[in-house]
């Protein structure tokens, strides 16, 4: 089974873009793993039936910039793995998570 690798780019605010990408993926497959790299990029591992890969690519390409992909000509229902790496153009590389002070 051959894996599929995609590279995407987003000009949107990171949280908004992640929510949108997650909703799109959930229509066609499942996110099985993800890794955030500060606020610069996100790597997502997707399990999806082979026949849905082209549909996922089409919908993602309407919402984020994504490198060209050679469509699969298949109607197979076997599981495939898609690795999607998304770079956030507004990222600074200096992600800070504010921790509220708790009295006590």
C-alpha positions as CSV (number, residue, x, y, z in Angstrom):
1,X,0.0,0.0,0.0
2,X,1.5,3.3,-1.1
3,X,1.1,6.3,1.1
4,X,0.1,9.8,-0.2
5,X,2.0,12.9,0.8
6,X,0.5,16.4,0.5
7,X,1.9,19.8,1.3
8,X,-0.6,22.7,2.1
9,X,-0.4,26.3,3.0
10,X,-2.8,28.6,4.8
11,X,-3.1,32.4,5.1
12,X,-5.9,32.1,7.7
13,X,-5.5,32.4,11.4
14,X,-4.1,29.0,12.6
15,X,-7.1,28.0,14.9
16,X,-9.6,28.8,12.2
17,X,-7.7,26.9,9.5
18,X,-7.2,23.8,11.7
19,X,-11.0,23.7,12.5
20,X,-11.8,24.0,8.8
21,X,-9.3,21.3,7.8
22,X,-10.6,19.0,10.5
23,X,-14.2,19.3,9.4
24,X,-13.2,18.6,5.8
25,X,-11.2,15.5,6.7
26,X,-14.0,14.1,8.9
27,X,-16.3,14.0,5.8
28,X,-14.1,11.6,4.0
29,X,-11.7,9.9,6.5
30,X,-10.3,10.0,10.0
31,X,-7.4,11.9,11.7
32,X,-5.4,9.2,13.4
33,X,-2.4,11.4,14.5
34,X,-1.3,15.0,14.4
35,X,1.7,17.0,15.5
36,X,1.9,20.8,15.9
37,X,5.2,22.5,15.3
38,X,4.9,25.7,17.3
39,X,2.5,28.0,15.4
40,X,4.3,27.4,12.1
41,X,3.0,24.1,10.8
42,X,0.8,21.0,11.4
43,X,1.4,17.5,10.3
44,X,-1.7,15.3,10.1
45,X,-2.0,11.5,9.5
46,X,-5.3,10.6,7.8
47,X,-6.8,7.1,7.2
48,X,-9.2,7.1,4.3
49,X,-10.8,4.8,1.8
50,X,-8.9,5.0,-1.5
51,X,-12.0,6.0,-3.4
52,X,-12.4,9.2,-1.2
53,X,-8.9,10.5,-1.7
54,X,-9.7,12.6,-4.8
55,X,-12.7,14.1,-3.1
56,X,-10.7,15.1,0.0
57,X,-8.1,16.7,-2.2
58,X,-10.7,18.7,-4.1
59,X,-12.4,20.1,-1.0
60,X,-9.1,20.9,0.7
61,X,-7.8,22.7,-2.4
62,X,-10.8,25.0,-2.2
63,X,-10.0,26.0,1.3
64,X,-6.1,26.0,1.5
65,X,-3.3,26.2,-1.0
66,X,-2.1,22.7,-1.7
67,X,0.5,21.3,-4.1
68,X,-0.6,19.5,-7.2
69,X,-1.7,15.9,-6.8
70,X,-2.1,13.3,-9.5
71,X,-5.6,11.9,-9.1
72,X,-6.1,8.2,-8.4
73,X,-8.3,6.4,-10.9
74,X,-9.8,3.9,-8.5
75,X,-13.0,2.8,-6.9
76,X,-11.3,0.6,-4.3
77,X,-12.5,0.7,-0.7
78,X,-9.1,-0.3,0.8
79,X,-7.6,1.9,3.5
80,X,-4.9,4.3,2.5
81,X,-2.8,6.7,4.6
82,X,-2.5,10.4,3.6
83,X,0.1,12.6,5.3
84,X,-0.8,16.3,5.1
85,X,1.7,18.9,6.2
86,X,0.1,22.4,6.5
87,X,2.3,25.5,6.9
88,X,0.7,28.6,8.4
89,X,2.0,31.7,6.7
90,X,1.2,33.9,9.6
91,X,3.2,31.8,12.1
92,X,5.9,33.4,14.1
93,X,7.7,30.3,15.4
94,X,7.3,31.7,18.9
95,X,4.1,30.0,20.2
96,X,3.3,31.1,23.7
97,X,0.5,29.5,25.7
98,X,-0.7,31.8,28.4
99,X,-1.3,30.0,31.8
100,X,-3.7,32.0,34.0
101,X,-2.5,32.7,37.5
102,X,-4.4,30.8,40.1
103,X,-4.7,32.2,43.6
104,X,-3.5,29.9,46.3
